[in-house]
Amino acid sequence: MSDAGAARLDLSRSPNRHITFGVGARHCLGSQLARLELQVAPGTLVRRLDAIDLAADSVWKANVRTRGLEHLPIRSRAA
């Protein structure tokens, strides 16, 4: 991969290798903020909503290396 491609944004490029927060010189400066938001957001939602129920079955990612939810549909009422 050449550095010339990093100078422009092309959302339709193919192949589109997704590298999430990147590494080294291309490491995302906001990655720590994103991780903090992921720690704070669930607790905040639970405190602000009166009732949380599953609206449908959860869907897990098919990738074995990155275990996690793909979808978690919920139904809620504000407190």
PDB file with SEQRES, HELIX, SHEET and CRYST1 records, atoms N, CA, C and O in Angstrom:
SEQRES   1 A   79  MET SER ASP ALA GLY ALA ALA ARG LEU ASP LEU SER ARG          
SEQRES   2 A   79  SER PRO ASN ARG HIS ILE THR PHE GLY VAL GLY ALA ARG          
SEQRES   3 A   79  HIS CYS LEU GLY SER GLN LEU ALA ARG LEU GLU LEU GLN          
SEQRES   4 A   79  VAL ALA PRO GLY THR LEU VAL ARG ARG LEU ASP ALA ILE          
SEQRES   5 A   79  ASP LEU ALA ALA ASP SER VAL TRP LYS ALA ASN VAL ARG          
SEQRES   6 A   79  THR ARG GLY LEU GLU HIS LEU PRO ILE ARG SER ARG ALA          
SEQRES   7 A   79  ALA                                                          
HELIX    1 AA1 ASP A    3  ALA A    7  5                                   5    
HELIX    2 AA2 GLY A   24  ARG A   26  5                                   3    
HELIX    3 AA3 SER A   31  ARG A   48  1                                  18    
SHEET    1 AA1 2 LEU A  49  LEU A  54  0                                        
SHEET    2 AA1 2 ILE A  74  ALA A  78 -1                                        
SHEET    1 AA2 2 VAL A  59  TRP A  60  0                                        
SHEET    2 AA2 2 LEU A  69  HIS A  71 -1                                        
CRYST1    1.000    1.000    1.000  90.00  90.00  90.00 P 1           1          
ATOM      1  N   MET A   1       0.845  -1.173   0.000  1.00  0.00           N  
ATOM      2  CA  MET A   1       0.000   0.000   0.000  1.00  0.00           C  
ATOM      3  C   MET A   1       0.890   1.235   0.000  1.00  0.00           C  
ATOM      4  O   MET A   1       1.769   1.369   0.851  1.00  0.00           O  
ATOM      5  N   SER A   2       0.669   2.122  -0.935  1.00  0.00           N  
ATOM      6  CA  SER A   2       1.499   3.322  -1.013  1.00  0.00           C  
ATOM      7  C   SER A   2       0.904   4.432  -0.166  1.00  0.00           C  
ATOM      8  O   SER A   2      -0.292   4.430   0.125  1.00  0.00           O  
ATOM      9  N   ASP A   3       1.745   5.382   0.228  1.00  0.00           N  
ATOM     10  CA  ASP A   3       1.270   6.519   1.014  1.00  0.00           C  
ATOM     11  C   ASP A   3       0.458   7.501   0.181  1.00  0.00           C  
ATOM     12  O   ASP A   3      -0.273   8.319   0.739  1.00  0.00           O  
ATOM     13  N   ALA A   4       0.571   7.439  -1.144  1.00  0.00           N  
ATOM     14  CA  ALA A   4      -0.182   8.350  -2.006  1.00  0.00           C  
ATOM     15  C   ALA A   4      -1.686   8.139  -1.838  1.00  0.00           C  
ATOM     16  O   ALA A   4      -2.454   9.095  -1.942  1.00  0.00           O  
ATOM     17  N   GLY A   5      -2.119   6.903  -1.581  1.00  0.00           N  
ATOM     18  CA  GLY A   5      -3.538   6.628  -1.401  1.00  0.00           C  
ATOM     19  C   GLY A   5      -4.105   7.220  -0.114  1.00  0.00           C  
ATOM     20  O   GLY A   5      -5.316   7.413  -0.003  1.00  0.00           O  
ATOM     21  N   ALA A   6      -3.247   7.509   0.852  1.00  0.00           N  
ATOM     22  CA  ALA A   6      -3.713   8.063   2.118  1.00  0.00           C  
ATOM     23  C   ALA A   6      -4.056   9.542   1.999  1.00  0.00           C  
ATOM     24  O   ALA A   6      -4.675  10.098   2.906  1.00  0.00           O  
ATOM     25  N   ALA A   7      -3.674  10.188   0.914  1.00  0.00           N  
ATOM     26  CA  ALA A   7      -3.908  11.623   0.734  1.00  0.00           C  
ATOM     27  C   ALA A   7      -5.322  11.931   0.261  1.00  0.00           C  
ATOM     28  O   ALA A   7      -5.725  13.095   0.259  1.00  0.00           O  
ATOM     29  N   ARG A   8      -6.077  10.930  -0.134  1.00  0.00           N  
ATOM     30  CA  ARG A   8      -7.437  11.195  -0.614  1.00  0.00           C  
ATOM     31  C   ARG A   8      -8.411  10.160  -0.048  1.00  0.00           C  
ATOM     32  O   ARG A   8      -8.035   9.029   0.258  1.00  0.00           O  
ATOM     33  N   LEU A   9      -9.665  10.576   0.080  1.00  0.00           N  
ATOM     34  CA  LEU A   9     -10.721   9.712   0.601  1.00  0.00           C  
ATOM     35  C   LEU A   9     -11.530   9.169  -0.558  1.00  0.00           C  
ATOM     36  O   LEU A   9     -12.132   9.937  -1.309  1.00  0.00           O  
ATOM     37  N   ASP A  10     -11.550   7.865  -0.713  1.00  0.00           N  
ATOM     38  CA  ASP A  10     -12.303   7.213  -1.777  1.00  0.00           C  
ATOM     39  C   ASP A  10     -13.129   6.088  -1.158  1.00  0.00           C  
ATOM     40  O   ASP A  10     -12.634   4.976  -0.976  1.00  0.00           O  
ATOM     41  N   LEU A  11     -14.406   6.387  -0.831  1.00  0.00           N  
ATOM     42  CA  LEU A  11     -15.261   5.414  -0.162  1.00  0.00           C  
ATOM     43  C   LEU A  11     -15.656   4.251  -1.063  1.00  0.00           C  
ATOM     44  O   LEU A  11     -16.081   3.206  -0.569  1.00  0.00           O  
ATOM     45  N   SER A  12     -15.522   4.415  -2.373  1.00  0.00           N  
ATOM     46  CA  SER A  12     -15.923   3.349  -3.290  1.00  0.00           C  
ATOM     47  C   SER A  12     -14.749   2.470  -3.709  1.00  0.00           C  
ATOM     48  O   SER A  12     -14.896   1.638  -4.605  1.00  0.00           O  
ATOM     49  N   ARG A  13     -13.580   2.638  -3.077  1.00  0.00           N  
ATOM     50  CA  ARG A  13     -12.400   1.865  -3.477  1.00  0.00           C  
ATOM     51  C   ARG A  13     -12.637   0.363  -3.282  1.00  0.00           C  
ATOM     52  O   ARG A  13     -13.421  -0.064  -2.434  1.00  0.00           O  
ATOM     53  N   SER A  14     -11.943  -0.398  -4.081  1.00  0.00           N  
ATOM     54  CA  SER A  14     -12.081  -1.837  -3.998  1.00  0.00           C  
ATOM     55  C   SER A  14     -10.711  -2.454  -4.235  1.00  0.00           C  
ATOM     56  O   SER A  14     -10.060  -2.112  -5.222  1.00  0.00           O  
ATOM     57  N   PRO A  15     -10.256  -3.334  -3.383  1.00  0.00           N  
ATOM     58  CA  PRO A  15     -10.892  -3.803  -2.161  1.00  0.00           C  
ATOM     59  C   PRO A  15     -10.797  -2.746  -1.059  1.00  0.00           C  
ATOM     60  O   PRO A  15      -9.864  -1.943  -1.033  1.00  0.00           O  
ATOM     61  N   ASN A  16     -11.747  -2.757  -0.176  1.00  0.00           N  
ATOM     62  CA  ASN A  16     -11.821  -1.806   0.921  1.00  0.00           C  
ATOM     63  C   ASN A  16     -11.415  -2.528   2.204  1.00  0.00           C  
ATOM     64  O   ASN A  16     -12.263  -3.063   2.918  1.00  0.00           O  
ATOM     65  N   ARG A  17     -10.112  -2.541   2.491  1.00  0.00           N  
ATOM     66  CA  ARG A  17      -9.622  -3.238   3.687  1.00  0.00           C  
ATOM     67  C   ARG A  17      -9.906  -2.376   4.910  1.00  0.00           C  
ATOM     68  O   ARG A  17      -9.339  -1.292   5.048  1.00  0.00           O  
ATOM     69  N   HIS A  18     -10.766  -2.840   5.785  1.00  0.00           N  
ATOM     70  CA  HIS A  18     -11.126  -2.111   6.989  1.00  0.00           C  
ATOM     71  C   HIS A  18     -10.081  -2.378   8.065  1.00  0.00           C  
ATOM     72  O   HIS A  18      -9.805  -3.535   8.381  1.00  0.00           O  
ATOM     73  N   ILE A  19      -9.491  -1.316   8.635  1.00  0.00           N  
ATOM     74  CA  ILE A  19      -8.441  -1.511   9.637  1.00  0.00           C  
ATOM     75  C   ILE A  19      -8.819  -0.897  10.986  1.00  0.00           C  
ATOM     76  O   ILE A  19      -7.937  -0.669  11.813  1.00  0.00           O  
ATOM     77  N   THR A  20     -10.079  -0.627  11.228  1.00  0.00           N  
ATOM     78  CA  THR A  20     -10.608  -0.058  12.472  1.00  0.00           C  
ATOM     79  C   THR A  20      -9.775   1.122  12.945  1.00  0.00           C  
ATOM     80  O   THR A  20      -9.750   2.152  12.271  1.00  0.00           O  
ATOM     81  N   PHE A  21      -9.094   1.010  14.079  1.00  0.00           N  
ATOM     82  CA  PHE A  21      -8.348   2.135  14.629  1.00  0.00           C  
ATOM     83  C   PHE A  21      -6.937   2.254  14.061  1.00  0.00           C  
ATOM     84  O   PHE A  21      -6.219   3.189  14.414  1.00  0.00           O  
ATOM     85  N   GLY A  22      -6.529   1.353  13.209  1.00  0.00           N  
ATOM     86  CA  GLY A  22      -5.215   1.419  12.590  1.00  0.00           C  
ATOM     87  C   GLY A  22      -4.086   1.123  13.564  1.00  0.00           C  
ATOM     88  O   GLY A  22      -4.316   0.810  14.732  1.00  0.00           O  
ATOM     89  N   VAL A  23      -2.875   1.228  13.065  1.00  0.00           N  
ATOM     90  CA  VAL A  23      -1.678   0.991  13.871  1.00  0.00           C  
ATOM     91  C   VAL A  23      -0.584   1.950  13.438  1.00  0.00           C  
ATOM     92  O   VAL A  23      -0.637   2.515  12.346  1.00  0.00           O  
ATOM     93  N   GLY A  24       0.399   2.128  14.291  1.00  0.00           N  
ATOM     94  CA  GLY A  24       1.572   2.935  13.948  1.00  0.00           C  
ATOM     95  C   GLY A  24       1.222   4.373  13.612  1.00  0.00           C  
ATOM     96  O   GLY A  24       0.464   5.021  14.334  1.00  0.00           O  
ATOM     97  N   ALA A  25       1.777   4.874  12.509  1.00  0.00           N  
ATOM     98  CA  ALA A  25       1.582   6.268  12.107  1.00  0.00           C  
ATOM     99  C   ALA A  25       0.127   6.576  11.772  1.00  0.00           C  
ATOM    100  O   ALA A  25      -0.290   7.733  11.835  1.00  0.00           O  
ATOM    101  N   ARG A  26      -0.645   5.556  11.419  1.00  0.00           N  
ATOM    102  CA  ARG A  26      -2.053   5.773  11.060  1.00  0.00           C  
ATOM    103  C   ARG A  26      -3.011   5.425  12.203  1.00  0.00           C  
ATOM    104  O   ARG A  26      -4.206   5.242  11.968  1.00  0.00           O  
ATOM    105  N   HIS A  27      -2.514   5.334  13.409  1.00  0.00           N  
ATOM    106  CA  HIS A  27      -3.363   5.016  14.564  1.00  0.00           C  
ATOM    107  C   HIS A  27      -4.337   6.168  14.809  1.00  0.00           C  
ATOM    108  O   HIS A  27      -3.938   7.332  14.793  1.00  0.00           O  
ATOM    109  N   CYS A  28      -5.579   5.857  15.028  1.00  0.00           N  
ATOM    110  CA  CYS A  28      -6.630   6.848  15.236  1.00  0.00           C  
ATOM    111  C   CYS A  28      -6.443   7.545  16.579  1.00  0.00           C  
ATOM    112  O   CYS A  28      -6.359   6.891  17.619  1.00  0.00           O  
ATOM    113  N   LEU A  29      -6.377   8.873  16.551  1.00  0.00           N  
ATOM    114  CA  LEU A  29      -6.194   9.630  17.787  1.00  0.00           C  
ATOM    115  C   LEU A  29      -7.431   9.565  18.686  1.00  0.00           C  
ATOM    116  O   LEU A  29      -7.326   9.793  19.892  1.00  0.00           O  
ATOM    117  N   GLY A  30      -8.594   9.258  18.121  1.00  0.00           N  
ATOM    118  CA  GLY A  30      -9.819   9.184  18.905  1.00  0.00           C  
ATOM    119  C   GLY A  30     -10.132   7.798  19.436  1.00  0.00           C  
ATOM    120  O   GLY A  30     -11.204   7.590  20.006  1.00  0.00           O  
ATOM    121  N   SER A  31      -9.232   6.847  19.267  1.00  0.00           N  
ATOM    122  CA  SER A  31      -9.537   5.471  19.667  1.00  0.00           C  
ATOM    123  C   SER A  31      -9.773   5.343  21.165  1.00  0.00           C  
ATOM    124  O   SER A  31     -10.654   4.592  21.583  1.00  0.00           O  
ATOM    125  N   GLN A  32      -9.013   6.054  21.977  1.00  0.00           N  
ATOM    126  CA  GLN A  32      -9.212   5.972  23.429  1.00  0.00           C  
ATOM    127  C   GLN A  32     -10.553   6.572  23.839  1.00  0.00           C  
ATOM    128  O   GLN A  32     -11.207   6.057  24.747  1.00  0.00           O  
ATOM    129  N   LEU A  33     -10.973   7.659  23.180  1.00  0.00           N  
ATOM    130  CA  LEU A  33     -12.282   8.241  23.445  1.00  0.00           C  
ATOM    131  C   LEU A  33     -13.388   7.264  23.063  1.00  0.00           C  
ATOM    132  O   LEU A  33     -14.368   7.123  23.795  1.00  0.00           O  
ATOM    133  N   ALA A  34     -13.244   6.593  21.934  1.00  0.00           N  
ATOM    134  CA  ALA A  34     -14.240   5.612  21.507  1.00  0.00           C  
ATOM    135  C   ALA A  34     -14.351   4.469  22.510  1.00  0.00           C  
ATOM    136  O   ALA A  34     -15.453   4.017  22.818  1.00  0.00           O  
ATOM    137  N   ARG A  35     -13.216   4.003  23.018  1.00  0.00           N  
ATOM    138  CA  ARG A  35     -13.236   2.918  24.010  1.00  0.00           C  
ATOM    139  C   ARG A  35     -13.899   3.380  25.314  1.00  0.00           C  
ATOM    140  O   ARG A  35     -14.653   2.625  25.929  1.00  0.00           O  
ATOM    141  N   LEU A  36     -13.619   4.612  25.731  1.00  0.00           N  
ATOM    142  CA  LEU A  36     -14.245   5.157  26.935  1.00  0.00           C  
ATOM    143  C   LEU A  36     -15.754   5.271  26.750  1.00  0.00           C  
ATOM    144  O   LEU A  36     -16.517   4.946  27.660  1.00  0.00           O  
ATOM    145  N   GLU A  37     -16.188   5.731  25.580  1.00  0.00           N  
ATOM    146  CA  GLU A  37     -17.626   5.833  25.302  1.00  0.00           C  
ATOM    147  C   GLU A  37     -18.291   4.468  25.374  1.00  0.00           C  
ATOM    148  O   GLU A  37     -19.413   4.351  25.866  1.00  0.00           O  
ATOM    149  N   LEU A  38     -17.611   3.431  24.888  1.00  0.00           N  
ATOM    150  CA  LEU A  38     -18.172   2.085  24.944  1.00  0.00           C  
ATOM    151  C   LEU A  38     -18.255   1.546  26.369  1.00  0.00           C  
ATOM    152  O   LEU A  38     -19.060   0.657  26.645  1.00  0.00           O  
ATOM    153  N   GLN A  39     -17.438   2.071  27.270  1.00  0.00           N  
ATOM    154  CA  GLN A  39     -17.514   1.672  28.679  1.00  0.00           C  
ATOM    155  C   GLN A  39     -18.623   2.419  29.402  1.00  0.00           C  
ATOM    156  O   GLN A  39     -19.282   1.851  30.273  1.00  0.00           O  
ATOM    157  N   VAL A  40     -18.838   3.680  29.058  1.00  0.00           N  
ATOM    158  CA  VAL A  40     -19.792   4.537  29.761  1.00  0.00           C  
ATOM    159  C   VAL A  40     -21.222   4.377  29.236  1.00  0.00           C  
ATOM    160  O   VAL A  40     -22.169   4.382  30.024  1.00  0.00           O  
ATOM    161  N   ALA A  41     -21.390   4.236  27.932  1.00  0.00           N  
ATOM    162  CA  ALA A  41     -22.719   4.244  27.313  1.00  0.00           C  
ATOM    163  C   ALA A  41     -23.685   3.177  27.834  1.00  0.00           C  
ATOM    164  O   ALA A  41     -24.830   3.520  28.131  1.00  0.00           O  
ATOM    165  N   PRO A  42     -23.294   1.907  27.962  1.00  0.00           N  
ATOM    166  CA  PRO A  42     -24.275   0.911  28.435  1.00  0.00           C  
ATOM    167  C   PRO A  42     -24.831   1.223  29.827  1.00  0.00           C  
ATOM    168  O   PRO A  42     -26.035   1.099  30.049  1.00  0.00           O  
ATOM    169  N   GLY A  43     -23.974   1.622  30.761  1.00  0.00           N  
ATOM    170  CA  GLY A  43     -24.446   1.953  32.103  1.00  0.00           C  
ATOM    171  C   GLY A  43     -25.375   3.152  32.100  1.00  0.00           C  
ATOM    172  O   GLY A  43     -26.367   3.178  32.829  1.00  0.00           O  
ATOM    173  N   THR A  44     -25.060   4.134  31.291  1.00  0.00           N  
ATOM    174  CA  THR A  44     -25.902   5.326  31.176  1.00  0.00           C  
ATOM    175  C   THR A  44     -27.268   4.958  30.621  1.00  0.00           C  
ATOM    176  O   THR A  44     -28.284   5.444  31.119  1.00  0.00           O  
ATOM    177  N   LEU A  45     -27.314   4.110  29.603  1.00  0.00           N  
ATOM    178  CA  LEU A  45     -28.596   3.678  29.042  1.00  0.00           C  
ATOM    179  C   LEU A  45     -29.434   2.932  30.075  1.00  0.00           C  
ATOM    180  O   LEU A  45     -30.639   3.163  30.179  1.00  0.00           O  
ATOM    181  N   VAL A  46     -28.817   2.057  30.824  1.00  0.00           N  
ATOM    182  CA  VAL A  46     -29.540   1.278  31.831  1.00  0.00           C  
ATOM    183  C   VAL A  46     -30.127   2.197  32.904  1.00  0.00           C  
ATOM    184  O   VAL A  46     -31.256   1.987  33.349  1.00  0.00           O  
ATOM    185  N   ARG A  47     -29.375   3.203  33.318  1.00  0.00           N  
ATOM    186  CA  ARG A  47     -29.881   4.140  34.334  1.00  0.00           C  
ATOM    187  C   ARG A  47     -31.000   5.025  33.805  1.00  0.00           C  
ATOM    188  O   ARG A  47     -31.891   5.399  34.568  1.00  0.00           O  
ATOM    189  N   ARG A  48     -30.983   5.372  32.520  1.00  0.00           N  
ATOM    190  CA  ARG A  48     -31.958   6.306  31.956  1.00  0.00           C  
ATOM    191  C   ARG A  48     -33.228   5.656  31.443  1.00  0.00           C  
ATOM    192  O   ARG A  48     -34.231   6.339  31.234  1.00  0.00           O  
ATOM    193  N   LEU A  49     -33.205   4.349  31.236  1.00  0.00           N  
ATOM    194  CA  LEU A  49     -34.381   3.675  30.711  1.00  0.00           C  
ATOM    195  C   LEU A  49     -35.060   2.886  31.814  1.00  0.00           C  
ATOM    196  O   LEU A  49     -34.401   2.222  32.614  1.00  0.00           O  
ATOM    197  N   ASP A  50     -36.381   2.961  31.851  1.00  0.00           N  
ATOM    198  CA  ASP A  50     -37.163   2.303  32.891  1.00  0.00           C  
ATOM    199  C   ASP A  50     -37.169   0.791  32.718  1.00  0.00           C  
ATOM    200  O   ASP A  50     -37.020   0.050  33.690  1.00  0.00           O  
ATOM    201  N   ALA A  51     -37.337   0.340  31.501  1.00  0.00           N  
ATOM    202  CA  ALA A  51     -37.382  -1.100  31.234  1.00  0.00           C  
ATOM    203  C   ALA A  51     -36.693  -1.381  29.910  1.00  0.00           C  
ATOM    204  O   ALA A  51     -36.895  -0.664  28.930  1.00  0.00           O  
ATOM    205  N   ILE A  52     -35.887  -2.416  29.886  1.00  0.00           N  
ATOM    206  CA  ILE A  52     -35.216  -2.835  28.662  1.00  0.00           C  
ATOM    207  C   ILE A  52     -35.521  -4.314  28.452  1.00  0.00           C  
ATOM    208  O   ILE A  52     -35.248  -5.139  29.323  1.00  0.00           O  
ATOM    209  N   ASP A  53     -36.085  -4.644  27.298  1.00  0.00           N  
ATOM    210  CA  ASP A  53     -36.396  -6.026  26.945  1.00  0.00           C  
ATOM    211  C   ASP A  53     -35.800  -6.331  25.576  1.00  0.00           C  
ATOM    212  O   ASP A  53     -35.662  -5.440  24.738  1.00  0.00           O  
ATOM    213  N   LEU A  54     -35.452  -7.582  25.359  1.00  0.00           N  
ATOM    214  CA  LEU A  54     -35.017  -7.991  24.029  1.00  0.00           C  
ATOM    215  C   LEU A  54     -36.205  -7.946  23.082  1.00  0.00           C  
ATOM    216  O   LEU A  54     -37.265  -8.489  23.393  1.00  0.00           O  
ATOM    217  N   ALA A  55     -36.041  -7.306  21.929  1.00  0.00           N  
ATOM    218  CA  ALA A  55     -37.108  -7.213  20.941  1.00  0.00           C  
ATOM    219  C   ALA A  55     -37.085  -8.404  19.991  1.00  0.00           C  
ATOM    220  O   ALA A  55     -38.104  -8.745  19.390  1.00  0.00           O  
ATOM    221  N   ALA A  56     -35.927  -9.032  19.857  1.00  0.00           N  
ATOM    222  CA  ALA A  56     -35.757 -10.200  18.983  1.00  0.00           C  
ATOM    223  C   ALA A  56     -34.481 -10.910  19.412  1.00  0.00           C  
ATOM    224  O   ALA A  56     -33.792 -10.463  20.329  1.00  0.00           O  
ATOM    225  N   ASP A  57     -34.171 -12.008  18.752  1.00  0.00           N  
ATOM    226  CA  ASP A  57     -32.948 -12.736  19.067  1.00  0.00           C  
ATOM    227  C   ASP A  57     -31.718 -11.908  18.703  1.00  0.00           C  
ATOM    228  O   ASP A  57     -31.719 -11.191  17.703  1.00  0.00           O  
ATOM    229  N   SER A  58     -30.681 -12.009  19.510  1.00  0.00           N  
ATOM    230  CA  SER A  58     -29.423 -11.337  19.204  1.00  0.00           C  
ATOM    231  C   SER A  58     -28.707 -12.097  18.094  1.00  0.00           C  
ATOM    232  O   SER A  58     -28.906 -13.300  17.924  1.00  0.00           O  
ATOM    233  N   VAL A  59     -27.875 -11.387  17.342  1.00  0.00           N  
ATOM    234  CA  VAL A  59     -27.113 -11.980  16.247  1.00  0.00           C  
ATOM    235  C   VAL A  59     -25.634 -11.774  16.551  1.00  0.00           C  
ATOM    236  O   VAL A  59     -25.188 -10.642  16.740  1.00  0.00           O  
ATOM    237  N   TRP A  60     -24.878 -12.861  16.598  1.00  0.00           N  
ATOM    238  CA  TRP A  60     -23.447 -12.793  16.887  1.00  0.00           C  
ATOM    239  C   TRP A  60     -22.644 -12.748  15.607  1.00  0.00           C  
ATOM    240  O   TRP A  60     -23.062 -13.298  14.588  1.00  0.00           O  
ATOM    241  N   LYS A  61     -21.498 -12.099  15.649  1.00  0.00           N  
ATOM    242  CA  LYS A  61     -20.598 -12.037  14.502  1.00  0.00           C  
ATOM    243  C   LYS A  61     -20.148 -13.446  14.141  1.00  0.00           C  
ATOM    244  O   LYS A  61     -19.960 -14.292  15.016  1.00  0.00           O  
ATOM    245  N   ALA A  62     -19.981 -13.687  12.861  1.00  0.00           N  
ATOM    246  CA  ALA A  62     -19.558 -15.007  12.397  1.00  0.00           C  
ATOM    247  C   ALA A  62     -18.049 -15.197  12.526  1.00  0.00           C  
ATOM    248  O   ALA A  62     -17.569 -16.330  12.496  1.00  0.00           O  
ATOM    249  N   ASN A  63     -17.301 -14.120  12.667  1.00  0.00           N  
ATOM    250  CA  ASN A  63     -15.850 -14.181  12.740  1.00  0.00           C  
ATOM    251  C   ASN A  63     -15.412 -14.726  14.094  1.00  0.00           C  
ATOM    252  O   ASN A  63     -15.808 -14.192  15.130  1.00  0.00           O  
ATOM    253  N   VAL A  64     -14.606 -15.775  14.100  1.00  0.00           N  
ATOM    254  CA  VAL A  64     -14.157 -16.412  15.332  1.00  0.00           C  
ATOM    255  C   VAL A  64     -13.148 -15.541  16.080  1.00  0.00           C  
ATOM    256  O   VAL A  64     -13.118 -15.559  17.311  1.00  0.00           O  
ATOM    257  N   ARG A  65     -12.321 -14.779  15.359  1.00  0.00           N  
ATOM    258  CA  ARG A  65     -11.273 -13.969  15.999  1.00  0.00           C  
ATOM    259  C   ARG A  65     -11.827 -12.754  16.743  1.00  0.00           C  
ATOM    260  O   ARG A  65     -11.250 -12.335  17.747  1.00  0.00           O  
ATOM    261  N   THR A  66     -12.920 -12.189  16.277  1.00  0.00           N  
ATOM    262  CA  THR A  66     -13.490 -11.010  16.938  1.00  0.00           C  
ATOM    263  C   THR A  66     -14.902 -11.326  17.407  1.00  0.00           C  
ATOM    264  O   THR A  66     -15.881 -10.998  16.736  1.00  0.00           O  
ATOM    265  N   ARG A  67     -14.993 -11.958  18.553  1.00  0.00           N  
ATOM    266  CA  ARG A  67     -16.294 -12.338  19.099  1.00  0.00           C  
ATOM    267  C   ARG A  67     -17.044 -11.090  19.552  1.00  0.00           C  
ATOM    268  O   ARG A  67     -16.465 -10.213  20.194  1.00  0.00           O  
ATOM    269  N   GLY A  68     -18.300 -11.011  19.226  1.00  0.00           N  
ATOM    270  CA  GLY A  68     -19.110  -9.880  19.645  1.00  0.00           C  
ATOM    271  C   GLY A  68     -20.465  -9.919  18.975  1.00  0.00           C  
ATOM    272  O   GLY A  68     -20.718 -10.736  18.089  1.00  0.00           O  
ATOM    273  N   LEU A  69     -21.322  -9.031  19.408  1.00  0.00           N  
ATOM    274  CA  LEU A  69     -22.666  -8.954  18.857  1.00  0.00           C  
ATOM    275  C   LEU A  69     -22.665  -8.180  17.548  1.00  0.00           C  
ATOM    276  O   LEU A  69     -21.987  -7.162  17.411  1.00  0.00           O  
ATOM    277  N   GLU A  70     -23.422  -8.673  16.604  1.00  0.00           N  
ATOM    278  CA  GLU A  70     -23.664  -7.958  15.350  1.00  0.00           C  
ATOM    279  C   GLU A  70     -24.897  -7.079  15.530  1.00  0.00           C  
ATOM    280  O   GLU A  70     -24.909  -5.920  15.115  1.00  0.00           O  
ATOM    281  N   HIS A  71     -25.946  -7.644  16.160  1.00  0.00           N  
ATOM    282  CA  HIS A  71     -27.194  -6.926  16.424  1.00  0.00           C  
ATOM    283  C   HIS A  71     -27.730  -7.341  17.788  1.00  0.00           C  
ATOM    284  O   HIS A  71     -27.665  -8.514  18.158  1.00  0.00           O  
ATOM    285  N   LEU A  72     -28.256  -6.381  18.530  1.00  0.00           N  
ATOM    286  CA  LEU A  72     -28.919  -6.655  19.804  1.00  0.00           C  
ATOM    287  C   LEU A  72     -30.166  -5.772  19.859  1.00  0.00           C  
ATOM    288  O   LEU A  72     -30.147  -4.698  20.460  1.00  0.00           O  
ATOM    289  N   PRO A  73     -31.241  -6.226  19.233  1.00  0.00           N  
ATOM    290  CA  PRO A  73     -32.466  -5.415  19.190  1.00  0.00           C  
ATOM    291  C   PRO A  73     -33.133  -5.346  20.565  1.00  0.00           C  
ATOM    292  O   PRO A  73     -33.376  -6.375  21.195  1.00  0.00           O  
ATOM    293  N   ILE A  74     -33.425  -4.134  21.022  1.00  0.00           N  
ATOM    294  CA  ILE A  74     -34.072  -3.948  22.327  1.00  0.00           C  
ATOM    295  C   ILE A  74     -35.312  -3.088  22.200  1.00  0.00           C  
ATOM    296  O   ILE A  74     -35.487  -2.352  21.229  1.00  0.00           O  
ATOM    297  N   ARG A  75     -36.156  -3.196  23.187  1.00  0.00           N  
ATOM    298  CA  ARG A  75     -37.362  -2.389  23.307  1.00  0.00           C  
ATOM    299  C   ARG A  75     -37.269  -1.736  24.677  1.00  0.00           C  
ATOM    300  O   ARG A  75     -36.893  -2.384  25.654  1.00  0.00           O  
ATOM    301  N   SER A  76     -37.615  -0.444  24.752  1.00  0.00           N  
ATOM    302  CA  SER A  76     -37.447   0.239  26.049  1.00  0.00           C  
ATOM    303  C   SER A  76     -38.492   1.335  26.250  1.00  0.00           C  
ATOM    304  O   SER A  76     -39.180   1.757  25.320  1.00  0.00           O  
ATOM    305  N   ARG A  77     -38.578   1.780  27.514  1.00  0.00           N  
ATOM    306  CA  ARG A  77     -39.396   2.932  27.906  1.00  0.00           C  
ATOM    307  C   ARG A  77     -38.498   3.892  28.676  1.00  0.00           C  
ATOM    308  O   ARG A  77     -37.672   3.461  29.481  1.00  0.00           O  
ATOM    309  N   ALA A  78     -38.654   5.175  28.436  1.00  0.00           N  
ATOM    310  CA  ALA A  78     -37.864   6.165  29.176  1.00  0.00           C  
ATOM    311  C   ALA A  78     -38.310   6.204  30.625  1.00  0.00           C  
ATOM    312  O   ALA A  78     -39.492   6.027  30.921  1.00  0.00           O  
ATOM    313  N   ALA A  79     -37.370   6.436  31.528  1.00  0.00           N  
ATOM    314  CA  ALA A  79     -37.672   6.494  32.968  1.00  0.00           C  
ATOM    315  C   ALA A  79     -38.404   7.780  33.315  1.00  0.00           C  
ATOM    316  O   ALA A  79     -38.739   8.004  34.478  1.00  0.00           O  
TER     317      ALA A  79                                                      
END                                                                             
